[in-house]
Amino acid sequence: MTTGTSMPSRTRRRKNPLRSNPSAHLLVVTWFHQMAGTRPRLILVLTLGAALSAIAQTPDSSFEELPELRASEILKPDMLKGPYHSVHEPVPTSSGMNHFVIDSEFGLFEADGNEMLFRRVKELYAIAQLKDVSRTDQFTNALVTAAKSPLVAAKNIVKDPVKAISNVPKGISKFLGKAGNTIKNAGKKKTEGNDAEGSKTEQALGFSKAKRQIAVSMGVDPYTTNAVLAKELEEIAWASWAGGFAFRAVTFPISGPAGAALTATSLTSSAEKLLTEKSPAELIAINRKALIAMGASAASADRIVSNDAFSPTHATAFVLNLQSLDKVTDRGPFIDAAANTSSNEADAVFCVQTARLMSELHKGNSPLSRIALIGDFPICVAKDGTIIVALQWDYAAWTAAAASFIAEVEQLANESGKHGVVIALSGDASARLKQELANRQIALHERVNPGPLK
């Protein structure tokens, strides 16, 4: 539970070891009195000096540093490497996410977090299958027919929606650190030209619907930020829409580790139906109405459905996950925080997955009563008063930020009547973090959504 910026500096000035370690001070004083009169003073002084020197050289162990993980040690074998990809061995972890680099014959891809890795690997399988389709005689003939179609004037290939990768805060760290307050363009409404679905002409004539149907039938996101996959989907959709090409996903099944669902958002059949049948404009109206009904302000609802962070897929999944929290109060503030803090896809995935974890808890053995906020971070309060922290977090360690956050969680628990605290973590926790939580009698459940992990 940390960000890359919360770690203590390696070059910080070291404190007095005895002042920062009272136990060591007591040990030295006790030993001094025990030895006085039984050993020559010179030996005592020299030994005491050596002991103090050893203590002074001990590094500050108040908190942990985030490790660099190894892909081969944490990933399932078929996620580590497959016929279309291999994941680089070093896996830095920060902002609550493991950061992966994926090699493939289709290019180099980055994935911020376990969920996004799962999605990217699946997309590579989809790209391979679509490229196979594009080599068939049927597809080639359909392209010839499409080129002669009067619809050719309306074809407008979707612009690349992938944003430049930067070091701005992403995902969970932004919600804990309130960094969203400094994001000036968060939730900035898209212009029509930047719409990930293309022009209104495309939508009216059916091109976008054809693309959505193909994507959902293959189990990938029709609004993907993967530019390579988007291009392949557009080519197949163009041949289908204007050239009469009969695409059947069952003929070209996605194999390998990724399965059949839209893994990064865990979409239900109802969500897939909405994405297939409803245009982006219709989804905006549906999701906006639902968000307001759950207590969000109109401004926050507008920001969720009309910004660059929440694609129609993410917004729909977020809404459906929150709607499943039947009779859980105070969902509105969580929606407001998501709207005001999210400015990129990692932020949206954090919101979607956190809402998903809440939904699973609510429908399982821990029915929820309400949602509280610590800063911008949502905390669940169960019907029995238990404080439940549902964390979409790949790797958590004991850092200054973690200690501060846990202290606030404990304070919330005390204010609620000293009820217990449970942390449900999607990924892994360090041994030090487990011990610190155990010392505080906080229950920890790891890998509640392991995704690509072993």
N, C-alpha and C positions, 0 to 999 in steps of 0.2 A: 504494500500500500504506500507507494511513493512515486515521486517523479524524479527524473534525472537531475533536477535542479535542487533537490532537497538534501542531497548527500553532503556530509561534512567534508570540508576541504582537506586534502592530504597535507597541505602546507600550513594548517592552522597552528597557532602557538599552543604548545602542550601545557596543560594545567599542572600545578603542583600535585604530584602523584599521591601524596599523603592526604592533601586536602580533598582531592576528588575520590579518594579511596580510603574512607575511615577504617575499614577492616584491616587494611595493610598497616595503617598507623598504629592501631591497637596491637597487632601482632608484633611489630617492631619494639614498641614500648614494653610489652610483657616479656619478650625475649631478653631485652636489655636488663630488666630487673632480675630475671632468673639467673643471668650470667654474671652479674656484678659480684665481685669477691671470690669467684671460683675460677676465673681465667685472667691472665695478664691483660691490663688495660689496652695495650697496643693491639693485641689480637682482636679484642672486642671492637675497637674503633675501626680497624681495617675491615672486619667482617660486616659491621654495620654499614660502612660506606659502600661495600660491594652490594649489599642488599638494596640499599637506596638507589644505587646506580641501575640495578636490574629493574626495579620498579619504574624508574624514570624512563627507561627505554621501552616499556610496555606501551603499545599503541592504545589510543583511546578506543575502548570497546563498547561505548554507550550505544552505538548504532551500527548497522551493517552497511556495507556498500553493495550496490546491485551487481550481480555477477554477469559475466558473458556466458550464456549457456551454449551447449553443443547440440546441433540439430539431431545428430545420430543418437543422442542419449535421451531426448525427450519426445521424438516423433515416432509414430507408427511407421514401420518399414515402407509401406506403400505410399505414405505421405512424404517420406524422406526422398524417395526416388521412384520414378515410374517410367513408362515408355516415352512420355512427353516432357518430363521435367526432372530436375534434381535441385534440392535445397542446399544453399551454401551452409557450411558447417558452423561458422560463428553466428550466434543469435543474441545480439544485444537486447537488453530489456530495460524499458523506461516508459514513463507515462502509463503504467499499468498494462503495457503491451509488450509481447515478444515481437521483435522486428526481423522479418525474414527476407532473404533475397533468393529468387527462383530463376534458375537457368532453364531455357527451353529452346527448341529450334525456332520458336515463334518470337523470341526476344527475351529480354531480361525484365523480370517483374519484381515489384516490391509488395510486401503484405504487412500491414500494420496490425498485428494481433493474430491470435490463433484462428478466430472466426474468418478473418480475411484470407488467411493462408488456405483454409479449407475451400473457400470460394474460388480463389485463384487457381488452385490445382484442378478443381472441377471444370473451370472455364477452359483450361488448356485441353482437357479431353474434348470439350465441346468444339473448340477451334479445330482440332484434328479431324473430328467427324464432319464438320461443315466443309472443311477443305476437301475431304474425300467426296462429299456430295457434289462439290463444284467441279470435280473432274469427270463426272458422269456425262454420257451422251445426252441424257434427258435434260440435264441442267444447261448444257451448251445450246441445245435446240431452243430451250425456253428463253435464253438470253437473246438469241436471234429474233425470236418472236417479239420479245419485250422492246427491242430496239426499233421495231416497226410500229409499235403501239403509239396511239395519240397521247397516252399517259406519260410519254417520255419527257414532255415539257414540265411536268409537275414533279419529276424526280429531283429530290434535293437531299443528297447524302448528309446524314447527321454529322454535325461538327464534333470534333474530338472533345469530349467533356472532361478529360483528365486534367487536373490542375497540377502546376509545378509543385514538387515536393519541397517543403521547407521545414524549418525547425520550430515552428510555432507549436504551442501546446496542443495536444490532441487527446481525445477520449477522456478517460476518467480523471486524469490529472487536472484538466480544466475545470471540472465540476468541484473538485476538492479545493483548488487554489483560487477559485473565482476569477480566473484569468479572462473569462468571457466578458467581464466588465470593460476590458481594454480593447476588445475587438470592435473596431469601428464599423466594419461592413458585414457583421454577422447578420444573417437573415436577409441580406440584400436581395430584393426581388429580381428575378431573371428577366431579361428582355426577351421578346419573342424570338429573336434571332439566335439566342443561346439556349432555347428550349431543347432539352435532350431528346425530344420526340420529333423535332423538325417543325416545319411550317404547318399552318392550319390547313393548307391545301392538301398536304400529305395525309393529315388525319381524316379529312373529309372524303378523300378518294380511297382510303383503305390501306395505304402502304404501312402506316404505323400499326394498324391492327394485325396485319399479316406478320409483321416482325414480332409483336407481342405473343401471338399464338405460337410461332415457331420457338421462341425463347422459352416460354413456359412449358411447352411440350417436351423440351430437352432438359428442363429443370434448372435453367439459368435465368438470371435477372434480365428482363427486357430493357432495363434502364442501367445496365452495367457501366461502370467507369473504365472498364477494360477496352481500350480503343481497338485492339486487334480483334477481339470477339465482336464488338459492335459492328465493325466493317464486314465481317463474315456474315453476321445476321442480316445486315442490310442487303448484301448481294443475293442471299437466298430469298429474302422477302421480296426483293425487286423481281426476281425471276418468277416467284410464285404469284405476285400481285399483277404484274403486267404481262408475264409470259405464259401463265397457266401451268407453271411447274407444280406438280403435286408432291409437296414435301410431307413425309411421314416420319415422325421421330422414332416410331417403333421399328422402322427399317434400319435406322442408324442409332442404336441404343448407346447411351453413355455408360461405359464400363469403368472398372477401377474402383478406387476407394471413396469416391465422392457420393455415390448413391443417387437417389432420384429426387430428393427434396431440394429446395432452394436453401442451401445449408447456412449461408451467412445470416439469413433472417428467419429461418425455421418457419416458413410460410405454411399455413394450413390450406386445405382444399378451398375453403371459402375465400382466402386471400388470393390464391391462384386464379379463381374464377373472376374476382374483381379486376385483377391485373389484365386478364385476357379480354374481358368484355367491355371494360370501361376505359374511356379515353382519359388522358391526363386531366383535362378540364373537369370531367365528371368525377374523377377521384378527388380532385381538390375540393369540390363542393361536398362530397360525401364525408371526407375526412375532417374538413373544417366544421361541419355541423356536429360531428361526433365529439370533437375536441371541446367545443363550447359546451356541449351537453354534459361533459365530465368536469366542468368547472374552470376551464381555461378562459382567459380573456380573449376577446375577438382579435386583438392585436397579436397575441401569442399564437392563436390558431392560424392567422395569416402568415406568420413567420415560419411556422412548421411546414405549411403546404406550399410555400412559394419561395423557398430559399435554395441555395446550392448544396446545403448539407443533407437535407432530407429529400432523396429522390422519391417519386411516387411509390416505389416499392418500400422504402424505409418508412415513409409516413404511414402507409397502409398497415404495415406490420406493427408499428408503434401504437397506432389506434386500436387495432384488434387485440393486442396484448393487454392494453389498459382497459379495454371494454370487458375483458374476461375477469377483471377484478371486481366482480359483482358485489355491490354494497360496501365496497371499501371507500372510505371518505378521504377527502383532501388530495385527490388526484390532480386537481387543478394547479397547485403550486409546482408539482413536478413537471407538468407540461409547460408552465411558464418558464421554469429554469431551463428546460430543454430548448425552448425557443430562443431564449435570450443568450444562451451560452454556446450553442452549437454553430460551428462555421465550416465544418468539413465532414467528410464521410466517416472518419473515425469517431467523431462525436456522435453522429447519428447511430452508428452501430452500437456504441456504448449505451445509448438511450434505449434502443430496440431490445438489446440483450438483457439489460437490467430489468426492463418491463417484463421480458419473457421469464426471467428467474422469479420475479414477484408472482407472476401468473402460476408458475409451477408450484411454488410454495403455497399459494392460496388454494389451489385445487387439490393439494396433497394433504399432508398431516399438520400443516400450520396455517389455518385460515386467518386472513389478515383483517384488521379492523380499520386502520387508517395509515396514511403515509405522512411522515414528518420530514423536515429538511434540516440538515446541518450544513449551513452555507447554501450551496446549490445542490448538495448531494442528497438523494432520497433515502430515507430510512423507514423500514416497515415496523409497525407496531401490531403484533398479533392480538387476537381476541382475548387471549389469556394474559396480556400485558407484556409478553416477551418482546424484547427489541431484536429485530432481525435485520441484519445488514446483507443485502443481496449484491454481491460484488462481481461484476463482469471484469475479471482481473486475471491476466495470464500467469504472472509470477509476483508474489507479494513477499516483501522482506521487512525486517524491523528497522525502520529509519525514523528520523526526527518527525517527518510528516505522518508516518504511521502512528507513532506514539501520541502525537497531538490529536489525531483523529480518534483514536481509541479512547483517549481521555474525554473527548466530547461525547462519544457514544455512551460511556459509563455515566457521565453526568445526566444524559437524557434518561437512562435507565433509572437512576436514582430519583429524578424528578417524577418519573412515572410510577414510583412506589417500590423501588429496588427490585425490579423484576430481572430475570436472567437476560443474557445477551447471547445471540447466536450469529455467527458469520458464515454465510454460504458463499463459497469462493468458486468461480468457474474453473480456475486453474490450480496452480501449486503454491504452497507456502514454504518458506525456508524453515529449517529446524529452529532457528532462533525465534522467529515469529511464533511458531507453534508453542514454544516454551513460554514466551511472554504472555500469550493469550491464556495458556493453562494456569499461569501464576495468578491471573486475574479472574479465573473461573469463567472464562468466555469460551463457549463451545465453538469449534471450527469444523466445517464440512468442506472438504476440498473436492475438486473435480466434479462439481455438480453439472458441469457442461464441458467435458474434456475435449470435445472436438477432435483435433488431429493428434492429441497426446497419447502416448503409449498406455 
